[in-house]
């Protein structure tokens, strides 16, 4: 069974919230969450070098390459920018699927340093 984890950025309170939800079996439904929160964010199911769960919208950093990566959703999963110049762009041209990086153990060299909602000075 696949577990879906979500969180949302609450603009009014400037913080991440972790709403309870299910697909119609009590709690908030997916539609109610989207109506209530502007930014619904999904977990990738992958962990960074310190064991912290990586979420859509997280900013990752590779210290050895001095390179920032932005986690975003693409058709079929999650991805990160591969070109350093794309990090600050809204529409990323060059990216790699996050699951592909996990398979080659590359993701173990990345550390979460923030997210695109609360750390806008990096963008």
MOPAC internal coordinates of N, CA, C and O (Angstrom, degrees):
PM7 1SCF
backbone

  N    0.0000 0     0.00 0     0.00 0    0    0    0
  C    1.4389 1     0.00 0     0.00 0    1    0    0
  C    1.5273 1   109.75 1     0.00 0    2    1    0
  O    1.2310 1   120.16 1   -46.12 1    3    2    1
  N    1.3182 1   117.30 1   133.88 1    3    2    1
  C    1.4531 1   123.07 1   179.34 1    5    3    2
  C    1.5175 1   109.06 1   -88.08 1    6    5    3
  O    1.2310 1   120.77 1   -48.97 1    7    6    5
  N    1.3170 1   116.14 1   131.03 1    7    6    5
  C    1.4531 1   120.97 1   178.05 1    9    7    6
  C    1.5237 1   109.27 1   -99.20 1   10    9    7
  O    1.2310 1   120.36 1   -55.45 1   11   10    9
  N    1.3294 1   116.91 1   124.55 1   11   10    9
  C    1.4568 1   121.31 1   177.06 1   13   11   10
  C    1.5172 1   108.41 1   -98.40 1   14   13   11
  O    1.2310 1   120.65 1   -55.39 1   15   14   13
  N    1.3074 1   116.36 1   124.61 1   15   14   13
  C    1.4577 1   121.13 1   175.68 1   17   15   14
  C    1.5181 1   107.40 1  -113.90 1   18   17   15
  O    1.2310 1   121.07 1   -43.13 1   19   18   17
  N    1.3199 1   115.55 1   136.87 1   19   18   17
  C    1.4539 1   119.25 1   176.77 1   21   19   18
  C    1.5216 1   109.63 1  -132.34 1   22   21   19
  O    1.2310 1   121.75 1   -21.32 1   23   22   21
  N    1.3118 1   114.26 1   158.68 1   23   22   21
  C    1.4489 1   122.38 1   168.31 1   25   23   22
  C    1.5171 1   105.75 1  -144.64 1   26   25   23
  O    1.2310 1   120.35 1    -8.78 1   27   26   25
  N    1.2990 1   116.94 1   171.22 1   27   26   25
  C    1.4602 1   120.41 1  -179.41 1   29   27   26
  C    1.5166 1   108.42 1  -144.19 1   30   29   27
  O    1.2310 1   120.84 1   -30.52 1   31   30   29
  N    1.3187 1   116.00 1   149.48 1   31   30   29
  C    1.4554 1   120.18 1   175.99 1   33   31   30
  C    1.5199 1   107.67 1   -94.49 1   34   33   31
  O    1.2310 1   120.98 1   -62.32 1   35   34   33
  N    1.3300 1   115.72 1   117.68 1   35   34   33
  C    1.4541 1   122.26 1  -179.85 1   37   35   34
  C    1.5247 1   108.06 1   -89.53 1   38   37   35
  O    1.2310 1   120.71 1   -74.53 1   39   38   37
  N    1.3284 1   116.25 1   105.47 1   39   38   37
  C    1.4651 1   121.86 1  -176.25 1   41   39   38
  C    1.5234 1   111.11 1   -63.71 1   42   41   39
  O    1.2310 1   120.38 1   142.61 1   43   42   41
  N    1.3188 1   116.88 1   -37.39 1   43   42   41
  C    1.4634 1   121.06 1  -177.74 1   45   43   42
  C    1.5281 1   111.74 1   -60.87 1   46   45   43
  O    1.2310 1   120.18 1   138.81 1   47   46   45
  N    1.3441 1   117.26 1   -41.19 1   47   46   45
  C    1.4634 1   121.52 1  -178.03 1   49   47   46
  C    1.5253 1   113.21 1  -103.06 1   50   49   47
  O    1.2310 1   119.91 1   179.29 1   51   50   49
  N    1.3466 1   117.79 1    -0.71 1   51   50   49
  C    1.4604 1   123.71 1   179.09 1   53   51   50
  C    1.5308 1   112.44 1    53.57 1   54   53   51
  O    1.2310 1   120.99 1  -131.51 1   55   54   53
  N    1.3405 1   115.71 1    48.49 1   55   54   53
  C    1.4614 1   119.48 1   179.14 1   57   55   54
  C    1.5184 1   110.76 1  -153.13 1   58   57   55
  O    1.2310 1   121.37 1   -18.54 1   59   58   57
  N    1.3249 1   114.99 1   161.46 1   59   58   57
  C    1.4566 1   121.51 1   175.59 1   61   59   58
  C    1.5223 1   108.88 1   -81.86 1   62   61   59
  O    1.2310 1   121.02 1   -40.76 1   63   62   61
  N    1.3195 1   115.66 1   139.24 1   63   62   61
  C    1.4585 1   121.40 1   175.35 1   65   63   62
  C    1.5253 1   108.04 1  -124.41 1   66   65   63
  O    1.2310 1   121.05 1   -26.79 1   67   66   65
  N    1.3090 1   115.59 1   153.21 1   67   66   65
  C    1.4619 1   121.84 1  -177.85 1   69   67   66
  C    1.5255 1   108.40 1  -119.74 1   70   69   67
  O    1.2310 1   120.28 1   -98.11 1   71   70   69
  N    1.3403 1   117.06 1    81.89 1   71   70   69
  C    1.4721 1   119.66 1  -176.12 1   73   71   70
  C    1.5236 1   112.08 1   -69.94 1   74   73   71
  O    1.2310 1   121.38 1   -36.17 1   75   74   73
  N    1.3205 1   114.97 1   143.83 1   75   74   73
  C    1.4624 1   120.97 1   172.96 1   77   75   74
  C    1.5243 1   107.09 1   -75.67 1   78   77   75
  O    1.2310 1   120.08 1   -44.32 1   79   78   77
  N    1.3005 1   117.44 1   135.68 1   79   78   77
  C    1.4545 1   119.30 1   176.82 1   81   79   78
  C    1.5132 1   110.75 1  -154.95 1   82   81   79
  O    1.2310 1   121.87 1   -19.99 1   83   82   81
  N    1.3000 1   114.02 1   160.01 1   83   82   81
  C    1.4581 1   121.47 1   170.97 1   85   83   82
  C    1.5139 1   105.63 1  -149.56 1   86   85   83
  O    1.2310 1   120.21 1    -7.04 1   87   86   85
  N    1.2863 1   117.20 1   172.96 1   87   86   85
  C    1.4595 1   120.23 1   180.00 1   89   87   86
  C    1.5291 1   109.76 1   -89.15 1   90   89   87
  O    1.2310 1   121.28 1  -115.86 1   91   90   89
  N    1.3416 1   115.16 1    64.14 1   91   90   89
  C    1.4528 1   121.11 1   174.15 1   93   91   90
  C    1.5140 1   115.32 1    91.74 1   94   93   91
  O    1.2310 1   118.59 1  -173.20 1   95   94   93
  N    1.3153 1   120.29 1     6.80 1   95   94   93
  C    1.4600 1   122.71 1  -179.04 1   97   95   94
  C    1.5272 1   110.82 1  -108.36 1   98   97   95
  O    1.2310 1   119.89 1  -127.18 1   99   98   97
  N    1.3290 1   117.81 1    52.82 1   99   98   97
  C    1.4724 1   122.11 1  -178.18 1  101   99   98
  C    1.5121 1   109.80 1    90.92 1  102  101   99
  O    1.2310 1   120.50 1   -22.33 1  103  102  101
  N    1.3223 1   116.66 1   157.67 1  103  102  101
  C    1.4533 1   120.13 1  -177.45 1  105  103  102
  C    1.5130 1   110.26 1    74.84 1  106  105  103
  O    1.2310 1   120.28 1    10.58 1  107  106  105
  N    1.2796 1   117.08 1  -169.42 1  107  106  105
  C    1.4598 1   121.60 1   179.19 1  109  107  106
  C    1.5189 1   109.93 1   -77.78 1  110  109  107
  O    1.2310 1   120.56 1   -36.72 1  111  110  109
  N    1.3013 1   116.53 1   143.28 1  111  110  109
  C    1.4568 1   119.66 1   172.57 1  113  111  110
  C    1.5223 1   108.25 1   -89.58 1  114  113  111
  O    1.2310 1   120.21 1   -13.85 1  115  114  113
  N    1.3008 1   117.20 1   166.15 1  115  114  113
  C    1.4649 1   121.56 1  -179.87 1  117  115  114
  C    1.5307 1   110.72 1   -55.74 1  118  117  115
  O    1.2310 1   119.82 1   137.55 1  119  118  117
  N    1.3270 1   117.95 1   -42.45 1  119  118  117
  C    1.4624 1   121.71 1  -179.82 1  121  119  118
  C    1.5149 1   112.55 1   -63.35 1  122  121  119
  O    1.2310 1   120.28 1   139.86 1  123  122  121
  N    1.3332 1   117.08 1   -40.14 1  123  122  121
  C    1.4666 1   120.59 1   178.98 1  125  123  122
  C    1.5246 1   111.10 1   -66.65 1  126  125  123
  O    1.2310 1   120.25 1   143.74 1  127  126  125
  N    1.3171 1   117.12 1   -36.26 1  127  126  125
  C    1.4585 1   120.46 1   178.65 1  129  127  126
  C    1.5194 1   110.24 1   -66.14 1  130  129  127
  O    1.2310 1   120.31 1   136.16 1  131  130  129
  N    1.3192 1   117.02 1   -43.84 1  131  130  129
  C    1.4638 1   120.65 1   179.79 1  133  131  130
  C    1.5287 1   110.27 1   -63.89 1  134  133  131
  O    1.2310 1   119.94 1   141.73 1  135  134  133
  N    1.3323 1   117.73 1   -38.27 1  135  134  133
  C    1.4653 1   120.76 1   177.24 1  137  135  134
  C    1.5271 1   111.95 1   -67.09 1  138  137  135
  O    1.2310 1   120.27 1   143.56 1  139  138  137
  N    1.3180 1   117.10 1   -36.44 1  139  138  137
  C    1.4683 1   121.93 1  -175.22 1  141  139  138
  C    1.5232 1   112.88 1   -81.15 1  142  141  139
  O    1.2310 1   120.12 1   143.83 1  143  142  141
  N    1.3164 1   117.37 1   -36.17 1  143  142  141
  C    1.4656 1   122.38 1  -177.34 1  145  143  142
  C    1.5189 1   109.80 1  -119.56 1  146  145  143
  O    1.2310 1   120.94 1   -39.79 1  147  146  145
  N    1.3087 1   115.81 1   140.21 1  147  146  145
  C    1.4675 1   120.35 1  -178.30 1  149  147  146
  C    1.5190 1   112.40 1   -74.63 1  150  149  147
  O    1.2310 1   119.93 1   142.15 1  151  150  149
  N    1.3145 1   117.74 1   -37.85 1  151  150  149
  C    1.4629 1   122.00 1  -174.35 1  153  151  150
  C    1.5242 1   110.91 1  -117.49 1  154  153  151
  O    1.2310 1   120.20 1   -85.46 1  155  154  153
  N    1.3225 1   117.23 1    94.54 1  155  154  153
  C    1.4622 1   121.65 1   176.28 1  157  155  154
  C    1.5229 1   107.33 1   -90.08 1  158  157  155
  O    1.2310 1   120.80 1   -52.39 1  159  158  157
  N    1.3257 1   116.07 1   127.61 1  159  158  157
  C    1.4601 1   122.62 1  -170.73 1  161  159  158
  C    1.5218 1   109.24 1  -122.59 1  162  161  159
  O    1.2310 1   120.27 1   -42.07 1  163  162  161
  N    1.3231 1   117.09 1   137.93 1  163  162  161
  C    1.4566 1   121.88 1  -178.52 1  165  163  162
  C    1.5307 1   110.97 1  -106.25 1  166  165  163
  O    1.2310 1   121.36 1   -31.37 1  167  166  165
  N    1.3162 1   115.01 1   148.63 1  167  166  165
  C    1.4646 1   121.10 1   174.38 1  169  167  166
  C    1.5233 1   109.12 1   -76.46 1  170  169  167
  O    1.2310 1   120.72 1   -36.13 1  171  170  169
  N    1.3335 1   116.22 1   143.87 1  171  170  169
  C    1.4655 1   120.18 1   176.81 1  173  171  170
  C    1.5245 1   111.62 1   -83.64 1  174  173  171
  O    1.2310 1   120.65 1   160.46 1  175  174  173
  N    1.3284 1   116.36 1   -19.54 1  175  174  173
  C    1.4640 1   120.40 1  -175.67 1  177  175  174
  C    1.5146 1   112.41 1    80.90 1  178  177  175
  O    1.2310 1   119.90 1  -173.33 1  179  178  177
  N    1.3271 1   117.80 1     6.67 1  179  178  177
  C    1.4635 1   123.79 1  -178.23 1  181  179  178
  C    1.5254 1   108.12 1  -113.53 1  182  181  179
  O    1.2310 1   120.14 1   -29.73 1  183  182  181
  N    1.3176 1   117.34 1   150.27 1  183  182  181
  C    1.4683 1   122.05 1  -179.26 1  185  183  182
  C    1.5227 1   110.92 1  -115.94 1  186  185  183
  O    1.2310 1   121.24 1   -30.15 1  187  186  185
  N    1.3463 1   115.23 1   149.85 1  187  186  185
  C    1.4651 1   120.30 1   179.26 1  189  187  186
  C    1.5249 1   110.32 1   -82.20 1  190  189  187
  O    1.2310 1   120.21 1     8.86 1  191  190  189
  N    1.3405 1   117.21 1  -171.14 1  191  190  189
  C    1.4651 1   121.85 1  -175.03 1  193  191  190
  C    1.5247 1   112.95 1   -63.56 1  194  193  191
  O    1.2310 1   119.74 1   155.37 1  195  194  193
  N    1.3298 1   118.09 1   -24.63 1  195  194  193
  C    1.4598 1   120.45 1   179.32 1  197  195  194
  C    1.5291 1   112.94 1   -97.13 1  198  197  195
  O    1.2310 1   120.31 1  -175.53 1  199  198  197
  N    1.3400 1   117.01 1     4.47 1  199  198  197
  C    1.4520 1   121.28 1   177.74 1  201  199  198
  C    1.5176 1   114.30 1    89.09 1  202  201  199
  O    1.2310 1   119.79 1  -172.60 1  203  202  201
  N    1.3377 1   118.01 1     7.40 1  203  202  201
  C    1.4571 1   122.26 1   179.28 1  205  203  202
  C    1.5259 1   109.87 1   -81.80 1  206  205  203
  O    1.2310 1   121.16 1   -43.92 1  207  206  205
  N    1.3151 1   115.39 1   136.08 1  207  206  205
  C    1.4647 1   120.67 1  -178.92 1  209  207  206
  C    1.5271 1   110.90 1   -65.87 1  210  209  207
  O    1.2310 1   120.62 1   -45.67 1  211  210  209
  N    1.3370 1   116.43 1   134.33 1  211  210  209
  C    1.4653 1   122.44 1   179.96 1  213  211  210
  C    1.5200 1   109.11 1   -92.94 1  214  213  211
  O    1.2310 1   120.75 1   -48.94 1  215  214  213
  N    1.3390 1   116.17 1   131.06 1  215  214  213
  C    1.4547 1   123.43 1  -179.73 1  217  215  214
  C    1.5176 1   110.25 1  -116.35 1  218  217  215
  O    1.2310 1   121.06 1   -23.90 1  219  218  217
  N    1.3084 1   115.57 1   156.10 1  219  218  217
  C    1.4621 1   121.58 1   171.60 1  221  219  218
  C    1.5247 1   107.84 1   -54.92 1  222  221  219
  O    1.2310 1   120.13 1   -44.42 1  223  222  221
  N    1.3400 1   117.35 1   135.58 1  223  222  221
  C    1.4604 1   121.06 1  -179.34 1  225  223  222
  C    1.5154 1   114.09 1    90.54 1  226  225  223
  O    1.2310 1   119.72 1   173.08 1  227  226  225
  N    1.3329 1   118.13 1    -6.92 1  227  226  225
  C    1.4688 1   120.30 1   177.70 1  229  227  226
  C    1.5162 1   110.45 1   -70.73 1  230  229  227
  O    1.2310 1   121.11 1   -28.80 1  231  230  229
  N    1.3156 1   115.48 1   151.20 1  231  230  229
  C    1.4569 1   122.60 1   173.85 1  233  231  230
  C    1.5187 1   106.88 1  -106.23 1  234  233  231
  O    1.2310 1   121.17 1   -56.39 1  235  234  233
  N    1.3259 1   115.37 1   123.61 1  235  234  233
  C    1.4605 1   121.59 1  -179.18 1  237  235  234
  C    1.5200 1   109.19 1  -109.63 1  238  237  235
  O    1.2310 1   120.85 1   -26.70 1  239  238  237
  N    1.3250 1   115.98 1   153.30 1  239  238  237
  C    1.4622 1   120.18 1  -179.83 1  241  239  238
  C    1.5169 1   109.55 1  -133.38 1  242  241  239
  O    1.2310 1   121.19 1   -44.97 1  243  242  241
  N    1.3539 1   115.33 1   135.03 1  243  242  241
  C    1.4564 1   122.37 1   173.97 1  245  243  242
  C    1.5173 1   106.76 1  -107.63 1  246  245  243
  O    1.2310 1   120.84 1   -72.66 1  247  246  245
  N    1.3376 1   116.01 1   107.34 1  247  246  245
  C    1.4697 1   121.37 1  -174.80 1  249  247  246
  C    1.5284 1   112.64 1   -64.57 1  250  249  247
  O    1.2310 1   120.10 1   142.26 1  251  250  249
  N    1.3261 1   117.41 1   -37.74 1  251  250  249
  C    1.4728 1   119.43 1  -177.10 1  253  251  250
  C    1.5278 1   111.70 1   -68.12 1  254  253  251
  O    1.2310 1   120.13 1   148.43 1  255  254  253
  N    1.3309 1   117.36 1   -31.57 1  255  254  253
  C    1.4697 1   120.49 1  -179.81 1  257  255  254
  C    1.5290 1   112.49 1  -101.48 1  258  257  255
  O    1.2310 1   120.25 1   174.99 1  259  258  257
  N    1.3579 1   117.12 1    -5.01 1  259  258  257
  C    1.4597 1   122.47 1  -177.04 1  261  259  258
  C    1.5291 1   110.48 1    50.68 1  262  261  259
  O    1.2310 1   121.34 1  -126.83 1  263  262  261
  N    1.3234 1   115.05 1    53.17 1  263  262  261
  C    1.4616 1   122.67 1  -172.33 1  265  263  262
  C    1.5325 1   109.07 1  -131.77 1  266  265  263
  O    1.2310 1   120.72 1   -49.56 1  267  266  265
  N    1.3423 1   116.22 1   130.44 1  267  266  265
  C    1.4614 1   122.46 1   175.38 1  269  267  266
  C    1.5275 1   109.82 1   -95.37 1  270  269  267
  O    1.2310 1   121.31 1   -34.23 1  271  270  269
  N    1.3198 1   115.10 1   145.77 1  271  270  269
  C    1.4538 1   121.98 1   178.53 1  273  271  270
  C    1.5174 1   108.79 1  -129.77 1  274  273  271
  O    1.2310 1   120.95 1   -35.36 1  275  274  273
  N    1.3219 1   115.79 1   144.64 1  275  274  273
  C    1.4552 1   122.65 1   177.49 1  277  275  274
  C    1.5263 1   108.12 1  -113.97 1  278  277  275
  O    1.2310 1   120.11 1   -51.84 1  279  278  277
  N    1.3326 1   117.40 1   128.16 1  279  278  277
  C    1.4590 1   122.19 1   179.58 1  281  279  278
  C    1.5264 1   108.38 1   -88.43 1  282  281  279
  O    1.2310 1   120.55 1   -52.50 1  283  282  281
  N    1.3288 1   116.56 1   127.50 1  283  282  281
  C    1.4583 1   120.68 1   179.57 1  285  283  282
  C    1.5231 1   109.69 1  -143.38 1  286  285  283
  O    1.2310 1   121.05 1   -15.78 1  287  286  285
  N    1.3185 1   115.59 1   164.22 1  287  286  285
  C    1.4575 1   121.81 1  -177.15 1  289  287  286
  C    1.5213 1   109.89 1   -91.49 1  290  289  287
  O    1.2310 1   120.73 1   -43.86 1  291  290  289
  N    1.3224 1   116.20 1   136.14 1  291  290  289
  C    1.4651 1   123.31 1   173.62 1  293  291  290
  C    1.5255 1   106.74 1  -129.11 1  294  293  291
  O    1.2310 1   120.97 1   -10.77 1  295  294  293
  N    1.3120 1   115.75 1   169.23 1  295  294  293
  C    1.4575 1   119.02 1   177.49 1  297  295  294
  C    1.5228 1   108.80 1   -60.41 1  298  297  295
  O    1.2310 1   120.49 1   -57.89 1  299  298  297
  N    1.2994 1   116.67 1   122.11 1  299  298  297
  C    1.4581 1   120.94 1   178.70 1  301  299  298
  C    1.5145 1   115.20 1    96.28 1  302  301  299
  O    1.2310 1   119.57 1  -179.81 1  303  302  301
  N    1.3377 1   118.43 1     0.19 1  303  302  301
  C    1.4605 1   118.54 1   178.29 1  305  303  302
  C    1.5147 1   114.14 1   152.74 1  306  305  303
  O    1.2310 1   121.50 1    36.98 1  307  306  305
  N    1.3166 1   114.73 1  -143.02 1  307  306  305
  C    1.4642 1   121.70 1  -177.37 1  309  307  306
  C    1.5209 1   109.96 1  -121.91 1  310  309  307
  O    1.2310 1   120.89 1   -25.51 1  311  310  309
  N    1.3277 1   115.91 1   154.49 1  311  310  309
  C    1.4644 1   120.84 1  -178.38 1  313  311  310
  C    1.5225 1   109.79 1  -144.96 1  314  313  311
  O    1.2310 1   121.29 1   -11.79 1  315  314  313
  N    1.3341 1   115.14 1   168.21 1  315  314  313
  C    1.4649 1   122.48 1   172.52 1  317  315  314
  C    1.5277 1   107.85 1  -132.81 1  318  317  315
  O    1.2310 1   121.36 1   -26.26 1  319  318  317
  N    1.3310 1   115.00 1   153.74 1  319  318  317
  C    1.4663 1   119.76 1   177.00 1  321  319  318
  C    1.5251 1   109.81 1   -66.58 1  322  321  319
  O    1.2310 1   120.10 1   -38.55 1  323  322  321
  N    1.3195 1   117.42 1   141.45 1  323  322  321
  C    1.4585 1   120.16 1   177.68 1  325  323  322
  C    1.5194 1   112.11 1  -100.95 1  326  325  323
  O    1.2310 1   120.07 1   157.07 1  327  326  325
  N    1.3196 1   117.48 1   -22.93 1  327  326  325
  C    1.4603 1   120.91 1   179.64 1  329  327  326
  C    1.5278 1   109.21 1   -99.91 1  330  329  327
  O    1.2310 1   119.53 1   -49.77 1  331  330  329
  N    1.3432 1   118.49 1   130.23 1  331  330  329
  C    1.4710 1   120.70 1  -177.92 1  333  331  330
  C    1.5291 1   114.18 1   -55.63 1  334  333  331
  O    1.2310 1   119.71 1   146.35 1  335  334  333
  N    1.3239 1   118.16 1   -33.65 1  335  334  333
  C    1.4643 1   120.91 1  -179.29 1  337  335  334
  C    1.5280 1   112.37 1   -67.91 1  338  337  335
  O    1.2310 1   119.93 1   154.07 1  339  338  337
  N    1.3145 1   117.73 1   -25.93 1  339  338  337
  C    1.4610 1   121.24 1  -178.92 1  341  339  338
  C    1.5257 1   112.79 1   -74.55 1  342  341  339
  O    1.2310 1   119.83 1   163.41 1  343  342  341
  N    1.3255 1   117.93 1   -16.59 1  343  342  341
  C    1.4601 1   120.91 1  -176.46 1  345  343  342
  C    1.5288 1   112.25 1   -56.23 1  346  345  343
  O    1.2310 1   119.96 1   138.86 1  347  346  345
  N    1.3115 1   117.68 1   -41.14 1  347  346  345
  C    1.4626 1   121.40 1  -176.57 1  349  347  346
  C    1.5238 1   113.90 1   -89.32 1  350  349  347
  O    1.2310 1   120.04 1   178.75 1  351  350  349
  N    1.3193 1   117.53 1    -1.25 1  351  350  349
  C    1.4611 1   121.12 1  -178.57 1  353  351  350
  C    1.5268 1   111.13 1   -89.38 1  354  353  351
  O    1.2310 1   121.22 1   -29.83 1  355  354  353
  N    1.3219 1   115.27 1   150.17 1  355  354  353
  C    1.4666 1   120.00 1   176.39 1  357  355  354
  C    1.5250 1   110.89 1   -73.75 1  358  357  355
  O    1.2310 1   120.38 1   138.21 1  359  358  357
  N    1.3309 1   116.87 1   -41.79 1  359  358  357
  C    1.4661 1   121.71 1   179.48 1  361  359  358
  C    1.5276 1   108.27 1  -106.73 1  362  361  359
  O    1.2310 1   120.85 1   -70.05 1  363  362  361
  N    1.3055 1   115.98 1   109.95 1  363  362  361
  C    1.4562 1   122.50 1  -175.26 1  365  363  362
  C    1.5242 1   109.86 1   -87.72 1  366  365  363
  O    1.2310 1   121.06 1   -52.19 1  367  366  365
  N    1.3267 1   115.57 1   127.81 1  367  366  365
  C    1.4585 1   120.81 1  -177.33 1  369  367  366
  C    1.5232 1   113.04 1   -87.88 1  370  369  367
  O    1.2310 1   120.52 1   138.90 1  371  370  369
  N    1.3249 1   116.60 1   -41.10 1  371  370  369
  C    1.4691 1   120.90 1  -175.11 1  373  371  370
  C    1.5190 1   108.93 1  -113.96 1  374  373  371
  O    1.2310 1   120.90 1   -62.75 1  375  374  373
  N    1.3306 1   115.89 1   117.25 1  375  374  373
  C    1.4572 1   119.15 1  -179.76 1  377  375  374
  C    1.5150 1   111.06 1  -145.03 1  378  377  375
  O    1.2310 1   121.85 1   -15.24 1  379  378  377
  N    1.3208 1   114.07 1   164.76 1  379  378  377
  C    1.4645 1   122.06 1   179.67 1  381  379  378
  C    1.5195 1   107.55 1  -129.50 1  382  381  379
  O    1.2310 1   120.23 1   -40.24 1  383  382  381
  N    1.3162 1   117.16 1   139.76 1  383  382  381
  C    1.4574 1   120.83 1   177.35 1  385  383  382
  C    1.5164 1   110.87 1   -63.17 1  386  385  383
  O    1.2310 1   120.56 1   -45.29 1  387  386  385
  N    1.3096 1   116.54 1   134.71 1  387  386  385
  C    1.4626 1   121.14 1  -177.41 1  389  387  386
  C    1.5156 1   111.43 1   -65.00 1  390  389  387
  O    1.2310 1   119.84 1   146.63 1  391  390  389
  N    1.3105 1   117.91 1   -33.37 1  391  390  389
  C    1.4662 1   119.96 1   179.19 1  393  391  390
  C    1.5255 1   110.73 1   -67.07 1  394  393  391
  O    1.2310 1   119.74 1   146.03 1  395  394  393
  N    1.3309 1   118.10 1   -33.97 1  395  394  393
  C    1.4642 1   121.22 1   176.72 1  397  395  394
  C    1.5220 1   110.58 1   -63.82 1  398  397  395
  O    1.2310 1   120.68 1   141.01 1  399  398  397
  N    1.3355 1   116.30 1   -38.99 1  399  398  397
  C    1.4642 1   119.88 1   179.72 1  401  399  398
  C    1.5195 1   111.09 1   -69.08 1  402  401  399
  O    1.2310 1   120.51 1   144.09 1  403  402  401
  N    1.3268 1   116.63 1   -35.91 1  403  402  401
  C    1.4558 1   119.74 1   178.81 1  405  403  402
  C    1.5181 1   109.97 1   -63.86 1  406  405  403
  O    1.2310 1   120.53 1   139.77 1  407  406  405
  N    1.3275 1   116.60 1   -40.23 1  407  406  405
  C    1.4603 1   120.81 1  -178.65 1  409  407  406
  C    1.5229 1   111.70 1   -62.38 1  410  409  407
  O    1.2310 1   119.85 1   149.13 1  411  410  409
  N    1.3302 1   117.89 1   -30.87 1  411  410  409
  C    1.4669 1   119.72 1  -179.73 1  413  411  410
  C    1.5278 1   111.48 1   -98.39 1  414  413  411
  O    1.2310 1   119.85 1  -166.44 1  415  414  413
  N    1.3300 1   117.90 1    13.56 1  415  414  413
  C    1.4666 1   124.57 1   177.09 1  417  415  414
  C    1.5167 1   113.63 1    64.39 1  418  417  415
  O    1.2310 1   119.77 1  -169.72 1  419  418  417
  N    1.3069 1   118.04 1    10.28 1  419  418  417
  C    1.4547 1   122.21 1  -179.77 1  421  419  418
  C    1.5194 1   112.05 1   -65.84 1  422  421  419
  O    1.2310 1   120.61 1   145.70 1  423  422  421
  N    1.3204 1   116.45 1   -34.30 1  423  422  421
  C    1.4662 1   121.26 1  -176.74 1  425  423  422
  C    1.5339 1   111.47 1   -65.26 1  426  425  423
  O    1.2310 1   119.66 1   159.48 1  427  426  425
  N    1.3140 1   118.26 1   -20.52 1  427  426  425
  C    1.4738 1   121.67 1   179.58 1  429  427  426
  C    1.5228 1   112.38 1   -68.43 1  430  429  427
  O    1.2310 1   120.04 1   169.52 1  431  430  429
  N    1.3286 1   117.54 1   -10.48 1  431  430  429
  C    1.4657 1   121.47 1   178.81 1  433  431  430
  C    1.5248 1   111.82 1   -98.23 1  434  433  431
  O    1.2310 1   120.11 1  -175.99 1  435  434  433
  N    1.3195 1   117.40 1     4.01 1  435  434  433
  C    1.4578 1   121.60 1  -178.04 1  437  435  434
  C    1.5227 1   110.89 1  -104.06 1  438  437  435
  O    1.2310 1   121.01 1   -33.68 1  439  438  437
  N    1.3189 1   115.68 1   146.32 1  439  438  437
  C    1.4658 1   121.71 1   177.25 1  441  439  438
  C    1.5163 1   108.81 1  -127.87 1  442  441  439
  O    1.2310 1   120.32 1   -43.16 1  443  442  441
  N    1.3304 1   117.00 1   136.84 1  443  442  441
  C    1.4599 1   121.47 1   176.16 1  445  443  442
  C    1.5264 1   108.38 1   -71.68 1  446  445  443
  O    1.2310 1   121.10 1   -52.90 1  447  446  445
  N    1.3505 1   115.50 1   127.10 1  447  446  445
  C    1.4679 1   120.18 1   179.34 1  449  447  446
  C    1.5323 1   111.41 1  -118.31 1  450  449  447
  O    1.2310 1   119.98 1  -175.29 1  451  450  449
  N    1.3198 1   117.64 1     4.71 1  451  450  449
  C    1.4579 1   121.21 1   178.88 1  453  451  450
  C    1.5099 1   110.50 1   154.83 1  454  453  451
  O    1.2310 1   121.42 1    17.54 1  455  454  453
  N    1.3370 1   114.89 1  -162.46 1  455  454  453
  C    1.4590 1   120.37 1   176.47 1  457  455  454
  C    1.5201 1   109.01 1  -143.95 1  458  457  455
  O    1.2310 1   120.66 1   -15.25 1  459  458  457
  N    1.3144 1   116.35 1   164.75 1  459  458  457
  C    1.4676 1   121.30 1  -173.63 1  461  459  458
  C    1.5204 1   112.86 1   -71.52 1  462  461  459
  O    1.2310 1   119.63 1   167.72 1  463  462  461
  N    1.3164 1   118.30 1   -12.28 1  463  462  461
  C    1.4569 1   121.63 1  -178.20 1  465  463  462
  C    1.5300 1   112.00 1   -89.83 1  466  465  463
  O    1.2310 1   120.04 1   143.90 1  467  466  465
  N    1.3267 1   117.54 1   -36.10 1  467  466  465
  C    1.4497 1   121.34 1  -175.73 1  469  467  466
  C    1.5215 1   114.26 1  -108.05 1  470  469  467
  O    1.2310 1   119.60 1   167.31 1  471  470  469
  N    1.3028 1   118.37 1   -12.69 1  471  470  469
  C    1.4639 1   121.85 1  -177.09 1  473  471  470
  C    1.5117 1   110.86 1  -121.01 1  474  473  471
  O    1.2310 1   120.62 1  -124.06 1  475  474  473
  N    1.3194 1   116.41 1    55.94 1  475  474  473
  C    1.4564 1   121.74 1  -175.50 1  477  475  474
  C    1.5185 1   112.41 1   -69.76 1  478  477  475
  O    1.2310 1   119.27 1   162.93 1  479  478  477
  N    1.3250 1   119.01 1   -17.07 1  479  478  477
  C    1.4597 1   119.76 1   178.79 1  481  479  478
  C    1.5265 1   111.94 1   -67.13 1  482  481  479
  O    1.2310 1   119.68 1   159.12 1  483  482  481
  N    1.3337 1   118.21 1   -20.88 1  483  482  481
  C    1.4595 1   121.44 1   176.87 1  485  483  482
  C    1.5218 1   112.43 1   -78.46 1  486  485  483
  O    1.2310 1   120.85 1   157.98 1  487  486  485
  N    1.3311 1   115.98 1   -22.02 1  487  486  485
  C    1.4662 1   119.86 1  -174.52 1  489  487  486
  C    1.4956 1   112.25 1   -87.13 1  490  489  487
  O    1.2310 1   120.10 1   180.00 1  491  490  489

